[in-house]
Amino acid sequence: MKTQALIEYFNRIHPLDEKEIAFVEEVFKERRIKKRQFILQEGEICKHTTYVLEGCFRMYRVDNNGKEHNLQFAIENWWIGDIGSFHSNTPSKLNIEAVETSIILQVKKEDQLKLYTDYPKFDRIFRVLAENAMVGLQRRVLQNISSTAEERYLDFLERHPNLFNRISNVQIASYLGVTPEFLSTVRKKIAKS
């Protein structure tokens, strides 16, 4: 069953009993997503929390000048979604697109809330996920305001070695907040040293 990887993921945080496992299997729905297919587009309300079983996604925003700004990538065993839109039930300003053909598990907001109320263990599990995401976000903001582009690139390579060969240099540059040309210069400089 496709939910097995997700159940193992949850069990690493807080082991589930049989009723909890059965509910996970009931409410998380599998979807197969083609490369370049969107699971969320700007203007839509984010109605699901998404767990990546296979594949790769990017979450980005397009500014008024048509420039894309990558905020997040997600590969196997990672979560992705617009938490602001999801919780406030407001239109998203973000897009989530498959970088590769992918398989995901999604849970609707109402089912996720039912997980919290009917199975309190999930309240703790998702709190841990939210705390981990907050730690990552703080780290990224601090890095963006206090590190050089070269330092950010080296950190990206170190933290995400499995992601590096799955996304384009243009997308990496966008994530790091530099131009592709500047990233190319940084990569050449690192290669020489």
C-alpha positions as CSV (number, residue, x, y, z in Angstrom):
1,M,0.0,0.0,0.0
2,K,1.3,3.5,-0.9
3,T,0.6,4.9,2.5
4,Q,3.2,2.6,4.0
5,A,6.0,5.1,3.6
6,L,3.9,7.8,5.2
7,I,3.0,5.5,8.1
8,E,6.7,4.8,8.6
9,Y,7.4,8.5,8.5
10,F,4.8,9.2,11.2
11,N,6.0,6.2,13.3
12,R,9.5,7.8,13.5
13,I,7.9,10.8,15.2
14,H,5.3,9.1,17.3
15,P,4.3,5.4,16.7
16,L,0.7,4.9,15.5
17,D,-1.8,2.3,16.6
18,E,-4.0,0.3,14.3
19,K,-7.0,2.7,14.4
20,E,-4.7,5.6,13.5
21,I,-3.1,3.7,10.7
22,A,-6.5,2.8,9.3
23,F,-7.6,6.4,9.4
24,V,-4.4,7.5,7.6
25,E,-5.1,4.9,4.9
26,E,-8.6,6.2,4.6
27,V,-8.0,10.0,4.4
28,F,-4.7,10.3,2.5
29,K,-5.4,10.0,-1.2
30,E,-2.8,9.0,-3.8
31,R,-2.3,11.2,-6.9
32,R,0.0,10.7,-9.8
33,I,1.3,14.0,-11.1
34,K,2.9,14.6,-14.5
35,K,6.1,16.7,-14.9
36,R,5.1,20.4,-15.1
37,Q,1.6,19.7,-13.7
38,F,0.5,22.0,-10.9
39,I,-1.0,20.9,-7.7
40,L,-1.6,24.5,-6.7
41,Q,-1.7,27.7,-8.8
42,E,-1.8,31.3,-7.8
43,G,-5.4,32.4,-7.0
44,E,-6.5,29.0,-5.9
45,I,-7.1,28.1,-2.3
46,C,-4.8,25.4,-0.9
47,K,-7.1,22.7,0.2
48,H,-4.6,19.9,0.9
49,T,-1.5,19.1,2.8
50,T,0.8,17.1,0.4
51,Y,3.4,14.4,1.2
52,V,5.8,13.4,-1.6
53,L,6.1,9.7,-2.1
54,E,8.1,9.9,-5.4
55,G,9.3,12.8,-7.5
56,C,10.2,16.5,-7.0
57,F,8.2,19.7,-6.7
58,R,8.9,23.4,-6.4
59,M,6.9,26.1,-4.8
60,Y,7.4,29.6,-6.3
61,R,5.9,33.0,-6.9
62,V,5.9,35.1,-10.0
63,D,6.6,38.8,-9.4
64,N,5.0,41.7,-11.3
65,N,7.9,41.6,-13.7
66,G,7.3,37.9,-14.6
67,K,10.4,36.7,-12.6
68,E,10.0,33.5,-10.7
69,H,11.1,33.2,-7.1
70,N,11.5,29.6,-5.8
71,L,10.6,29.3,-2.1
72,Q,10.8,25.6,-1.5
73,F,11.6,22.3,-3.1
74,A,10.2,19.0,-2.0
75,I,11.4,15.4,-2.8
76,E,10.6,12.0,-1.3
77,N,9.4,12.1,2.3
78,W,9.0,15.9,2.3
79,W,5.9,18.0,2.7
80,I,4.7,20.9,0.5
81,G,1.8,23.3,0.6
82,D,0.9,26.9,1.0
83,I,0.3,26.9,4.8
84,G,-1.1,30.4,4.8
85,S,-3.7,29.7,2.2
86,F,-4.5,26.3,3.7
87,H,-5.2,27.7,7.2
88,S,-6.8,31.0,6.3
89,N,-8.8,29.7,3.4
90,T,-7.6,32.6,1.2
91,P,-6.3,32.5,-2.4
92,S,-2.7,31.5,-2.7
93,K,0.0,33.8,-4.1
94,L,2.1,30.7,-4.8
95,N,2.4,27.9,-7.4
96,I,3.4,24.3,-6.7
97,E,4.6,22.5,-9.8
98,A,6.0,19.0,-10.4
99,V,9.6,19.2,-11.5
100,E,9.5,15.4,-12.2
101,T,6.7,12.9,-12.7
102,S,5.6,12.3,-9.2
103,I,3.4,10.4,-6.8
104,I,1.9,12.2,-3.8
105,L,-0.4,11.6,-0.9
106,Q,-2.8,14.4,0.0
107,V,-5.1,15.0,2.9
108,K,-8.0,17.5,2.8
109,K,-8.1,20.2,5.4
110,E,-11.3,18.8,7.0
111,D,-9.7,15.3,7.3
112,Q,-6.5,16.8,8.7
113,L,-8.6,18.6,11.4
114,K,-10.4,15.4,12.1
115,L,-7.0,13.7,12.6
116,Y,-6.2,16.3,15.2
117,T,-9.4,16.0,17.1
118,D,-10.2,12.2,16.8
119,Y,-6.5,11.1,17.1
120,P,-4.6,13.6,19.3
121,K,-1.3,12.0,18.5
122,F,-1.5,13.7,15.1
123,D,-1.8,17.1,16.7
124,R,1.7,16.4,18.2
125,I,3.1,15.0,14.9
126,F,2.0,17.9,12.8
127,R,3.2,20.3,15.6
128,V,6.7,18.7,15.2
129,L,6.5,19.1,11.4
130,A,5.5,22.8,11.8
131,E,8.3,23.4,14.3
132,N,10.9,21.8,12.0
133,A,9.6,23.9,9.1
134,M,9.9,27.1,11.3
135,V,13.5,26.2,12.2
136,G,14.3,25.8,8.5
137,L,12.6,29.0,7.6
138,Q,14.5,30.9,10.3
139,R,17.8,29.4,9.2
140,R,17.0,30.4,5.6
141,V,16.1,34.0,6.4
142,L,19.2,34.4,8.6
143,Q,21.3,32.9,5.8
144,N,19.8,35.3,3.2
145,I,20.5,38.4,5.3
146,S,24.0,37.4,6.6
147,S,25.7,35.0,4.1
148,T,27.3,35.5,0.7
149,A,25.8,33.9,-2.4
150,E,28.8,31.5,-2.4
151,E,28.1,30.5,1.2
152,R,24.4,30.0,0.5
153,Y,25.3,27.8,-2.5
154,L,27.7,25.7,-0.6
155,D,25.2,25.2,2.2
156,F,22.5,24.2,-0.4
157,L,24.9,21.6,-1.8
158,E,25.7,20.3,1.7
159,R,22.1,20.2,2.9
160,H,20.4,18.9,-0.2
161,P,22.8,16.6,-2.1
162,N,19.9,14.5,-3.4
163,L,18.2,17.6,-4.8
164,F,21.1,19.2,-6.6
165,N,20.9,17.0,-9.8
166,R,17.1,17.0,-9.9
167,I,16.5,20.8,-10.5
168,S,18.0,23.2,-12.9
169,N,20.7,25.8,-12.2
170,V,18.1,28.5,-13.0
171,Q,15.8,27.1,-10.2
172,I,18.7,26.9,-7.8
173,A,19.7,30.5,-8.6
174,S,16.2,31.6,-8.0
175,Y,16.0,29.8,-4.6
176,L,19.4,31.4,-3.6
177,G,18.3,34.9,-4.8
178,V,20.9,35.3,-7.4
179,T,21.0,35.4,-11.2
180,P,21.8,32.2,-13.2
181,E,24.9,34.0,-14.5
182,F,26.1,34.9,-11.0
183,L,25.5,31.3,-9.9
184,S,27.6,30.1,-12.9
185,T,30.4,32.4,-11.8
186,V,30.2,31.1,-8.2
187,R,30.3,27.5,-9.4
188,K,33.4,28.1,-11.6
189,K,35.2,29.8,-8.7
190,I,34.4,26.9,-6.4
191,A,35.5,24.4,-9.0
192,K,38.9,26.1,-9.4
193,S,39.6,26.1,-5.6
